[in-house]
Structures are given as C-alpha cells and as structure tokens.
C-alpha cells in the first residue's frame, strides 16, 4: 500500500500537544478504517529546531490521509507520496 508523508508546521507546540495530536491521528485512522477505507498511521518525527513534524501514513490514496487529519482537526501543510526505507 502507498505511503504518504504529512508535513506539519507547529510553532509553539509542546510535547504534550504533540502526544495529543498523535493520539488523535491514531483514533481517526481507526474510525476511517472501520468505515471501510484503508489508512494506517505509521509514525511521526518532530524537528524541534524548525517546529515541524513529519508523519507517515499508509493508505489506499492520499484522500484517506487528508480525511483523517481534517476530521481530527490536526493542522498540516501538505500531504505527499513518500518511500518508507525502514529496514
């Protein structure tokens, strides 16, 4: 299944805020998957010096990723195809 990176600009976010956003993303993908649309949260990487967060999702298409983030009201800048190179 394709992988998509969600880029987020999060100035001023705390670690608690990041944890809450991650929990919300996981909850939203469970809901959307239960409705029959394939999407899975993989992981996030936060760049504190840049206030950016990169989140990887696996999904049948980018619209499912967008829906999960919009439904969870998690801000994002863009969603782009990505290659996960985890060994």
N, C-alpha and C positions, 0 to 999 in steps of 0.2 A: 504494500500500500504506500502511496506517496507520503513524503514528509514535508511539512511546512514550518517555516520559522515566523514567529510573531515578534516583531520588534516593538518595544515599548520605551517611551521617554517618560521617566518617572521622577522629576525633580522633587526633592524633599521627602521622598518615601522612606519610611522606617523599615526595619527588618520585620516588625510585626505587621506592617502594611503589606509587605511582600508575601509573608506567610498567609495572610488572609486572602490575597489575590490568587495565590497558588491553590489554596483550598477551594475557592470559588470556581476556578477553572476546572479542577477535578470534578466538582459537583456538576457543573454544566455539561461536561462531556459525558458523564454518566446519564444525565437526563436525555440528552440528544441521542445517545446510543440506544437507550431504552425505547426511544421513539422510532428506531429503525434506521438511523443514519449513522454510519460508521465514522467515529472520531475517537482518538485516544491522546491524552496528554502524556508526553514523554518526560520532559524535564525543562528546567529553566537555569539560565546563567545570568547573574547580575553583575554589572560593571559599575561599582560604586563611584569611581572617579568620573564617570560620564553620566551617571543617573539613568543608565539604560538597562533593560532586561531583555534577553533573548529567550523565547520559549519555543520548544519544539513540540509539534503535534503530528500525529499520523492520522490521515483522513482520506476518504474516497475522493474528496475535492476541497478546494480552499473555501467554498461557501459554508461547509460544515464547521470549519475552524472559525470563520468570521461570525457565524451564528453563536457559537459557544462563547466567544469573547463579548459580543454585543449583548447577549442575554444575561451574562454575568456582570455587565457594566464594567468590564476591565478595559482600561484605555490601551489603545495600540496605535502605532504609526503606520505599519504596513504588515502585510502577510505575503510571503514569497516562498516559492519552492526551495527546498534545501536537500542536501545529501547528508545523512547522519553517518559519520565514519567511525562510530563506536566499534571497537574490535569485538 
